[in-house]
Amino acid sequence: MRKQCLFRAICKTLTLRPRHLCTAAASGGGAAVKRVTRENFAAAMEELRRLVRASDFVSVDLEMTGLMSAPWREAFDFDGPDVGYLKVKDSAERFAVLQFGVCPFRWEPSKDSFIAHPHNFYIFPRKELPVDGSSYEFLCQTSSMDFLAKHQFDFNTCIYEGISYISRAQEAEVRSLYSTLEDKFRKYLCYSEEAVDGDISFSSTSDVFFTERMKIQFSEWRDWIAQSSSGENNFDRSSEDSKLKLQTDFYKMRPAVVLDGFSSHQLRLIKLVIRKHFNDLALVHTDGEISGKKKVVYTDSENDKALLMEEVLEDLRKEREAKVQSAVAFRHVVDLIASEQKLVVGHNCFLDVAHIYSKFFGPLPPTIAEFSNRVHKIFPHIIDTKHLLKTDLISQNLMKRNSKSLSSAFALICPHVASDSKITLSVPRQYVKVEVQTDEAGSNSGAKHEAGYDAFMTGCIFAQSCSQLGIDFKLHSAPANLAEHEKLQNHMNLIHTTRCGSTILNLSTDTVILDPSYSKYPKLVLKNIVVIWGFPSNLKPVELKDYMRKSFGWDSVTMICFLDKTAALVQFSKEELVAEFFKVRNSLEKSNNVVSVLHPLLKVLEGGNTRAGDYETYKRICGSRISKALFADQAEAMGIEWEVVAPETEKELNAGESGRSADEIDGEKGLESDRVSSIERILNSLMSDESRHKKRIVFRDSNGMSYVGNLIRLYSDGTCMSYPNLQGFK
């Protein structure tokens, strides 16, 4: 027994005291995480409200059903901030959040430690209200679902016991709808002359007989009720006259008749009968909805009748409010964090923040600047630990040549807390202690890729990073002080917008800046980018780059990024090469002579399905609600083919570049045509020679220098290029 108690005590302890040579002991399990479902949500919410209000910061993490709806919607290094946001927007709108991790951290001076309270909320966007919303339909990416399954995600708990949620925008829509319905319902209860006579007409003789029969039955029932009330009859359902066809019930301490087995048309006829012949009877809906169960209730006066109507309306309001609150459910957690203006900590959280806004606040805005502005108003203090780690030299040295994932960062930065860390440190480090407090009921040992535990890891990394920045928690007992600390201001509201981390969104200024520490790729120049799609699927990136270089010069291309197997982004070294690309493409499409046949760009245009556009075209396609698997199919679905901003005619383009008149251009083109014709005759002769593959061609440039090589390109201006001697000649 003593050993068991000792073992439990060890398992509940998540920290080791600072030591110069630290080897974290593996305990075989993670931190205790509170598991929250619909069953225990109300109690957990009350507890969380107290914990968040007392916290110094709150860390969050989300688990989703997928990341990208098509391969080309993945975040690429070529994506500018605007396109990167459009891709994140698409992901947040199409996929669902299944787990939401929330972990309040509070500094406890008496223990010289942070106290963490990790919560793992299972959430599910079930439809509980009469409002349309994309949240009720979502995509599942097979790789993401497989990933969750491999990490023991409980899909049954999520679907059957997941907590519902709707956004603020959806709630406002529902309340507006309910307000309109209440006006209709009030009118229905009052059944004015217009509401009755204007809506109901006798369509047959049977309607006349039906209304007369109901009139007689209601009259007999009312008389029987009146006699019973005066004491002439004992008011007992069992003593009712056998001739009565109506079963007596009670509603709000008043005699009533349940209207079962009637069609909607018959109910409207009954309504007409009551309105015209029985001032002391009222037709009500006992479940608060017009389509619900109906009863005819006996009232003893006009005042009693008016009071009954107000009671019915009040029941309707309460019932609908309960439905709204049940549908809002988990959003109360997000509203709590927002209303308390707490410092929110996430790891690589751009997508998480987009999901939070989309699921709990409203539709994502069309631009990244507007998104930034709206998010900052809701959450004025956000820290991205990915950015924090990239700017901290100690963390960078620890994570060098290691995975940049959250779990890897946790094991390296917080080995004193990570139960599975095998990091041995020979350099003295001062660790921030973290203890977990949670009630045993509904708690389980957390594991990585569970949202609650990931939120806990994120918070631990942040606490340790703050210490490495020189923040002394002993001097900051007030929860509000941490967000205002001067050493955090250079990192506040800066979140990375791409996987590679090349750009950073400043939520405080609604601007995007380049990460100064990022220099893996050449500088992104959006006006130099061309998007090409529909080329042969067997074309490899190295081949595309080679064809482009042979067509436009060896240093013409700075970057190439494949979006999928038939689409790519190409960044040219100069803006004018973008126009040159479209010019050459148009020329090749119109010509089928030997010059065109030999052009290397034909390998890209092979098949006749290749299309292209500039960066704005790429941006427009990424912003579409359509989502096809291939970029080429996406463009086709949008009706986009060749798109580029260009002068009206090629003659104007050439004249504009050279400063010469169009007539001068026409004169020179005649000479150029003769020159090309002459070269074509030479090439045709060479091509007809059976031994042409064994021959080498000598080229002479304008300076009289000779070069030998295989002919691979012929410019439209008569200039040839040989490879590997990339020189021209006239």
MIVEXSE-107157 format. One record per residue (C-alpha): residue number from 1; y, x, z. Coordinates in steps of 0.1 Angstrom, whole numbers, plus 5000, padded with zeros to 4 digits. Layout:
<pts>
k;v;u;w
NUM;Y;X;Z
...
</pts>
This chain:
<pts>
k;v;u;w
1;5000;5000;5000
2;5023;5028;5009
3;5016;5045;4976
4;5024;5013;4957
5;5058;5010;4975
6;5066;5046;4967
7;5056;5041;4931
8;5079;5010;4928
9;5108;5029;4943
10;5104;5057;4918
11;5102;5033;4889
12;5134;5015;4900
13;5153;5048;4901
14;5168;5058;4868
15;5188;5088;4877
16;5182;5123;4889
17;5209;5142;4909
18;5229;5168;4889
19;5212;5201;4887
20;5218;5233;4867
21;5184;5234;4852
22;5174;5198;4844
23;5141;5185;4831
24;5140;5147;4830
25;5108;5133;4845
26;5091;5107;4824
27;5084;5076;4843
28;5067;5058;4815
29;5091;5029;4813
30;5127;5020;4806
31;5153;5003;4827
32;5147;4969;4840
33;5163;4944;4816
34;5169;4907;4824
35;5153;4885;4798
36;5174;4854;4791
37;5162;4823;4772
38;5172;4787;4771
39;5152;4781;4803
40;5172;4804;4825
41;5204;4806;4806
42;5226;4785;4829
43;5217;4805;4860
44;5220;4838;4841
45;5254;4828;4827
46;5268;4822;4862
47;5256;4855;4874
48;5269;4873;4842
49;5304;4857;4847
50;5307;4875;4881
51;5293;4908;4868
52;5316;4909;4837
53;5347;4901;4857
54;5339;4930;4881
55;5329;4955;4854
56;5347;4985;4841
57;5333;4981;4806
58;5307;4961;4788
59;5283;4976;4762
60;5267;4954;4736
61;5240;4957;4709
62;5225;4933;4683
63;5192;4929;4666
64;5193;4912;4632
65;5169;4898;4606
66;5181;4923;4580
67;5208;4947;4569
68;5213;4942;4531
69;5205;4915;4507
70;5199;4938;4477
71;5194;4976;4474
72;5228;4981;4457
73;5245;4964;4487
74;5236;4994;4509
75;5266;5014;4521
76;5271;5044;4498
77;5293;5074;4500
78;5311;5061;4469
79;5322;5030;4486
80;5358;5028;4495
81;5368;5010;4527
82;5374;4977;4509
83;5339;4977;4492
84;5323;4989;4524
85;5337;4959;4542
86;5326;4935;4515
87;5290;4948;4519
88;5291;4944;4557
89;5307;4910;4552
90;5278;4900;4529
91;5252;4912;4555
92;5269;4894;4584
93;5271;4862;4565
94;5235;4862;4552
95;5214;4875;4581
96;5209;4861;4616
97;5212;4877;4650
98;5180;4872;4670
99;5188;4893;4701
100;5221;4900;4718
101;5222;4928;4744
102;5250;4927;4771
103;5253;4953;4798
104;5282;4953;4823
105;5288;4987;4839
106;5307;4989;4872
107;5317;5021;4890
108;5305;5020;4927
109;5325;5046;4947
110;5302;5044;4977
111;5272;5055;4956
112;5292;5078;4933
113;5274;5060;4904
114;5277;5034;4878
115;5258;5002;4884
116;5244;4987;4852
117;5232;4951;4847
118;5214;4950;4813
119;5207;4915;4798
120;5186;4907;4768
121;5195;4873;4753
122;5172;4857;4728
123;5194;4836;4705
124;5185;4813;4676
125;5209;4793;4653
126;5192;4760;4655
127;5210;4729;4642
128;5221;4707;4670
129;5252;4691;4657
130;5262;4672;4625
131;5281;4702;4610
132;5272;4723;4580
133;5271;4760;4584
134;5256;4791;4568
135;5243;4801;4602
136;5215;4775;4598
137;5201;4793;4568
138;5196;4830;4569
139;5178;4858;4551
140;5150;4880;4565
141;5146;4915;4551
142;5109;4924;4552
143;5115;4960;4564
144;5137;4948;4593
145;5112;4922;4603
146;5084;4947;4602
147;5105;4971;4622
148;5111;4945;4649
149;5074;4936;4650
150;5064;4972;4654
151;5087;4974;4684
152;5070;4943;4700
153;5098;4918;4692
154;5087;4883;4705
155;5094;4860;4675
156;5078;4830;4693
157;5102;4833;4722
158;5131;4837;4698
159;5124;4806;4678
160;5111;4783;4706
161;5132;4795;4735
162;5162;4812;4718
163;5196;4801;4729
164;5217;4781;4704
165;5252;4790;4693
166;5280;4779;4671
167;5313;4796;4662
168;5347;4784;4674
169;5355;4773;4638
170;5323;4752;4638
171;5331;4737;4672
172;5366;4727;4660
173;5350;4711;4630
174;5326;4691;4651
175;5353;4680;4675
176;5374;4668;4646
177;5345;4649;4633
178;5337;4634;4667
179;5374;4623;4670
180;5372;4605;4637
181;5339;4589;4647
182;5353;4578;4680
183;5381;4559;4662
184;5355;4542;4640
185;5334;4535;4671
186;5363;4520;4690
187;5371;4498;4660
188;5334;4489;4658
189;5333;4479;4695
190;5364;4458;4692
191;5351;4443;4659
192;5384;4430;4647
193;5386;4402;4621
194;5391;4428;4594
195;5361;4448;4605
196;5339;4418;4606
197;5350;4394;4579
198;5359;4422;4555
199;5325;4439;4558
200;5301;4410;4560
201;5293;4383;4536
202;5264;4358;4533
203;5242;4370;4504
204;5216;4342;4506
205;5206;4309;4523
206;5183;4329;4546
207;5214;4346;4560
208;5229;4312;4569
209;5196;4301;4586
210;5194;4335;4604
211;5229;4333;4618
212;5224;4297;4630
213;5191;4306;4647
214;5207;4336;4664
215;5237;4314;4675
216;5213;4289;4691
217;5193;4317;4709
218;5223;4335;4722
219;5238;4302;4734
220;5206;4293;4752
221;5204;4328;4767
222;5240;4327;4778
223;5236;4293;4794
224;5205;4305;4812
225;5224;4336;4825
226;5253;4314;4837
227;5229;4291;4855
228;5212;4320;4871
229;5245;4335;4882
230;5255;4302;4898
231;5223;4300;4918
232;5208;4271;4899
233;5180;4294;4887
234;5164;4324;4903
235;5174;4354;4881
236;5141;4368;4873
237;5128;4379;4839
238;5094;4365;4846
239;5109;4331;4851
240;5126;4330;4818
241;5122;4299;4797
242;5093;4304;4773
243;5114;4290;4745
244;5138;4320;4747
245;5131;4346;4721
246;5154;4372;4737
247;5142;4396;4764
248;5167;4401;4792
249;5175;4436;4804
250;5204;4452;4823
251;5232;4475;4811
252;5257;4489;4836
253;5248;4462;4862
254;5253;4434;4836
255;5226;4412;4820
256;5218;4423;4785
257;5195;4417;4755
258;5179;4446;4736
259;5181;4441;4698
260;5149;4455;4685
261;5132;4449;4652
262;5163;4438;4633
263;5175;4453;4600
264;5209;4468;4596
265;5220;4437;4576
266;5207;4414;4603
267;5225;4434;4630
268;5258;4430;4611
269;5252;4392;4610
270;5245;4392;4647
271;5278;4410;4652
272;5295;4382;4632
273;5279;4355;4653
274;5290;4372;4686
275;5325;4378;4673
276;5331;4342;4662
277;5312;4322;4688
278;5308;4342;4721
279;5339;4357;4737
280;5319;4366;4768
281;5292;4386;4750
282;5297;4422;4737
283;5276;4442;4713
284;5273;4478;4725
285;5254;4510;4716
286;5236;4523;4746
287;5231;4559;4734
288;5267;4564;4723
289;5261;4565;4685
290;5267;4537;4660
291;5232;4543;4646
292;5216;4541;4681
293;5200;4514;4702
294;5220;4481;4704
295;5224;4456;4732
296;5242;4424;4736
297;5258;4424;4771
298;5270;4394;4791
299;5305;4398;4807
300;5321;4373;4831
301;5357;4378;4820
302;5380;4394;4794
303;5389;4421;4819
304;5352;4428;4825
305;5346;4430;4788
306;5375;4455;4783
307;5362;4476;4812
308;5327;4476;4796
309;5342;4489;4763
310;5359;4517;4781
311;5327;4526;4800
312;5308;4527;4767
313;5334;4550;4751
314;5334;4573;4782
315;5297;4576;4780
316;5300;4584;4743
317;5326;4612;4751
318;5303;4627;4778
319;5273;4626;4756
320;5290;4643;4728
321;5306;4669;4750
322;5272;4677;4764
323;5259;4681;4729
324;5288;4704;4720
325;5283;4725;4751
326;5246;4727;4744
327;5253;4739;4709
328;5280;4764;4719
329;5256;4778;4746
330;5254;4816;4740
331;5289;4818;4726
332;5301;4813;4762
333;5289;4849;4768
334;5311;4862;4740
335;5340;4840;4751
336;5337;4854;4786
337;5339;4891;4774
338;5369;4882;4751
339;5388;4862;4778
340;5384;4890;4804
341;5398;4915;4778
342;5371;4940;4788
343;5366;4973;4772
344;5337;4967;4747
345;5314;4996;4739
346;5291;4997;4709
347;5272;5024;4689
348;5280;5025;4651
349;5292;4990;4657
350;5310;4980;4625
351;5282;4957;4614
352;5278;4944;4650
353;5315;4935;4652
354;5313;4917;4619
355;5283;4897;4631
356;5300;4888;4663
357;5331;4875;4645
358;5311;4857;4619
359;5286;4840;4643
360;5310;4832;4672
361;5345;4829;4659
362;5347;4819;4622
363;5343;4829;4586
364;5350;4865;4579
365;5383;4871;4561
366;5384;4885;4526
367;5399;4919;4533
368;5392;4947;4558
369;5429;4947;4570
370;5428;4910;4579
371;5394;4915;4596
372;5408;4943;4617
373;5438;4923;4627
374;5417;4893;4638
375;5392;4913;4657
376;5419;4933;4676
377;5435;4901;4688
378;5401;4890;4703
379;5389;4924;4716
380;5419;4947;4722
381;5397;4975;4735
382;5367;4987;4715
383;5350;5021;4717
384;5324;5032;4691
385;5302;5059;4707
386;5293;5072;4673
387;5329;5083;4668
388;5331;5095;4704
389;5300;5117;4699
390;5314;5132;4666
391;5346;5143;4683
392;5330;5158;4714
393;5320;5195;4710
394;5294;5194;4737
395;5277;5164;4722
396;5279;5179;4687
397;5262;5211;4699
398;5234;5191;4716
399;5228;5168;4686
400;5229;5195;4659
401;5199;5194;4637
402;5187;5162;4655
403;5185;5126;4645
404;5218;5107;4650
405;5201;5075;4661
406;5210;5058;4693
407;5177;5066;4711
408;5179;5103;4700
409;5215;5105;4712
410;5205;5089;4745
411;5177;5114;4751
412;5200;5143;4743
413;5232;5132;4760
414;5216;5114;4790
415;5183;5132;4797
416;5188;5124;4834
417;5185;5087;4827
418;5162;5087;4796
419;5126;5082;4809
420;5111;5098;4778
421;5134;5127;4774
422;5118;5161;4772
423;5151;5180;4769
424;5153;5211;4790
425;5188;5224;4796
426;5197;5260;4806
427;5234;5254;4806
428;5249;5237;4838
429;5261;5202;4832
430;5275;5175;4854
431;5258;5142;4849
432;5271;5107;4855
433;5247;5088;4876
434;5236;5053;4865
435;5216;5029;4885
436;5202;4996;4873
437;5204;4964;4894
438;5187;4932;4883
439;5167;4905;4900
440;5130;4908;4895
441;5126;4873;4883
442;5128;4872;4845
443;5131;4910;4841
444;5110;4934;4822
445;5109;4971;4815
446;5132;4976;4785
447;5124;4996;4755
448;5144;5010;4726
449;5153;4987;4698
450;5154;4958;4723
451;5190;4947;4723
452;5194;4947;4761
453;5180;4982;4765
454;5200;4995;4735
455;5232;4981;4751
456;5222;5000;4783
457;5217;5032;4764
458;5250;5028;4746
459;5268;5023;4780
460;5251;5054;4795
461;5262;5075;4765
462;5297;5063;4768
463;5298;5070;4806
464;5285;5106;4800
465;5309;5111;4771
466;5338;5101;4793
467;5328;5127;4818
468;5327;5153;4791
469;5362;5143;4780
470;5374;5151;4816
471;5376;5116;4830
472;5370;5116;4867
473;5356;5081;4876
474;5363;5087;4913
475;5400;5084;4906
476;5397;5051;4888
477;5385;5024;4911
478;5403;4995;4893
479;5383;4981;4864
480;5413;4978;4841
481;5422;5015;4844
482;5394;5029;4822
483;5406;5012;4790
484;5441;5025;4796
485;5430;5061;4804
486;5450;5086;4784
487;5420;5106;4774
488;5404;5076;4757
489;5434;5066;4737
490;5426;5090;4708
491;5393;5072;4705
492;5402;5037;4712
493;5396;5011;4685
494;5383;5036;4660
495;5350;5025;4644
496;5331;5041;4616
497;5328;5019;4585
498;5300;5038;4567
499;5266;5051;4575
500;5276;5086;4567
501;5307;5083;4588
502;5332;5094;4562
503;5358;5067;4569
504;5372;5052;4602
505;5388;5018;4607
506;5417;5018;4632
507;5416;4983;4646
508;5450;4989;4663
509;5468;4996;4630
510;5446;4978;4605
511;5443;5010;4585
512;5414;5031;4573
513;5415;5069;4577
514;5392;5097;4565
515;5372;5114;4591
516;5387;5150;4592
517;5353;5164;4603
518;5335;5150;4573
519;5333;5173;4543
520;5298;5168;4529
521;5309;5153;4496
522;5340;5158;4473
523;5370;5137;4480
524;5366;5101;4469
525;5391;5092;4441
526;5386;5055;4433
527;5406;5055;4400
528;5382;5081;4387
529;5351;5060;4393
530;5331;5042;4366
531;5302;5018;4375
532;5274;5017;4348
533;5246;4993;4348
534;5217;4982;4326
535;5206;5016;4315
536;5169;5025;4312
537;5151;5024;4345
538;5134;5057;4338
539;5167;5076;4337
540;5170;5100;4366
541;5202;5109;4385
542;5200;5145;4373
543;5196;5133;4337
544;5225;5110;4339
545;5247;5138;4353
546;5235;5161;4325
547;5243;5136;4298
548;5277;5130;4312
549;5285;5167;4314
550;5273;5173;4279
551;5295;5145;4267
552;5327;5152;4286
553;5325;5188;4298
554;5306;5207;4324
555;5331;5201;4352
556;5338;5165;4341
557;5317;5148;4368
558;5321;5154;4406
559;5297;5128;4420
560;5269;5104;4409
561;5254;5078;4431
562;5226;5055;4420
563;5230;5019;4432
564;5195;5010;4421
565;5171;5020;4393
566;5194;5007;4365
567;5229;5011;4380
568;5250;5040;4391
569;5285;5050;4401
570;5300;5081;4384
571;5332;5098;4396
572;5349;5119;4370
573;5371;5149;4378
574;5401;5134;4360
575;5414;5099;4356
576;5418;5103;4318
577;5381;5109;4315
578;5375;5072;4326
579;5394;5061;4295
580;5376;5087;4274
581;5343;5074;4285
582;5351;5038;4273
583;5366;5052;4241
584;5335;5072;4233
585;5312;5043;4242
586;5331;5020;4218
587;5330;5045;4191
588;5292;5050;4194
589;5286;5013;4194
590;5304;5008;4161
591;5289;5038;4144
592;5253;5046;4134
593;5258;5079;4115
594;5241;5112;4123
595;5271;5121;4146
596;5264;5091;4168
597;5226;5097;4168
598;5230;5131;4182
599;5255;5122;4210
600;5240;5127;4245
601;5257;5095;4258
602;5233;5075;4236
603;5205;5083;4262
604;5225;5063;4287
605;5233;5034;4262
606;5197;5033;4250
607;5182;4998;4249
608;5215;4980;4242
609;5218;4965;4277
610;5241;4992;4292
611;5274;4979;4305
612;5302;4995;4325
613;5334;4988;4344
614;5360;5005;4366
615;5361;5005;4404
616;5378;4971;4405
617;5349;4957;4386
618;5325;4972;4412
619;5346;4957;4440
620;5346;4923;4424
621;5309;4922;4420
622;5303;4934;4456
623;5326;4906;4468
624;5306;4878;4451
625;5285;4853;4471
626;5258;4857;4445
627;5232;4882;4454
628;5206;4894;4428
629;5181;4922;4435
630;5194;4943;4406
631;5231;4951;4401
632;5227;4944;4364
633;5214;4909;4371
634;5242;4904;4395
635;5268;4913;4369
636;5251;4891;4343
637;5250;4862;4368
638;5288;4866;4372
639;5293;4868;4334
640;5306;4904;4336
641;5300;4928;4307
642;5323;4957;4297
643;5354;4956;4318
644;5381;4982;4319
645;5419;4981;4318
646;5428;4997;4285
647;5456;4997;4259
648;5455;4971;4232
649;5443;4995;4206
650;5429;5029;4204
651;5458;5039;4182
652;5483;5030;4210
653;5462;5051;4234
654;5462;5082;4212
655;5499;5078;4204
656;5508;5073;4240
657;5490;5105;4250
658;5504;5127;4223
659;5539;5113;4220
660;5534;5109;4183
661;5539;5079;4161
662;5510;5057;4150
663;5517;5067;4113
664;5513;5104;4122
665;5480;5095;4139
666;5468;5077;4108
667;5477;5106;4086
668;5458;5131;4107
669;5428;5108;4109
670;5424;5110;4071
671;5420;5148;4074
672;5397;5144;4104
673;5375;5120;4085
674;5371;5145;4057
675;5362;5172;4082
676;5336;5150;4099
677;5322;5140;4065
678;5317;5176;4057
679;5300;5184;4089
680;5277;5153;4085
681;5265;5167;4051
682;5257;5200;4067
683;5238;5183;4095
684;5219;5160;4072
685;5208;5190;4053
686;5196;5207;4085
687;5179;5176;4097
688;5159;5174;4064
689;5146;5209;4068
690;5111;5210;4082
691;5118;5242;4101
692;5150;5229;4116
693;5136;5231;4152
694;5132;5269;4148
695;5167;5275;4135
696;5197;5285;4155
697;5233;5276;4145
698;5262;5299;4147
699;5295;5283;4157
700;5329;5299;4154
701;5358;5288;4176
702;5395;5288;4167
703;5399;5324;4179
704;5373;5337;4156
705;5346;5342;4183
706;5310;5334;4173
707;5285;5316;4195
708;5248;5308;4190
709;5231;5277;4204
710;5214;5244;4198
711;5237;5217;4185
712;5238;5189;4211
713;5272;5173;4206
714;5297;5165;4178
715;5331;5153;4188
716;5348;5126;4167
717;5377;5151;4161
718;5353;5176;4145
719;5348;5198;4175
720;5312;5208;4182
721;5295;5220;4214
722;5265;5243;4218
723;5243;5247;4248
724;5242;5269;4269
725;5274;5283;4253
726;5297;5254;4260
727;5324;5263;4234
728;5341;5244;4207
729;5349;5253;4171
730;5369;5240;4142
</pts>
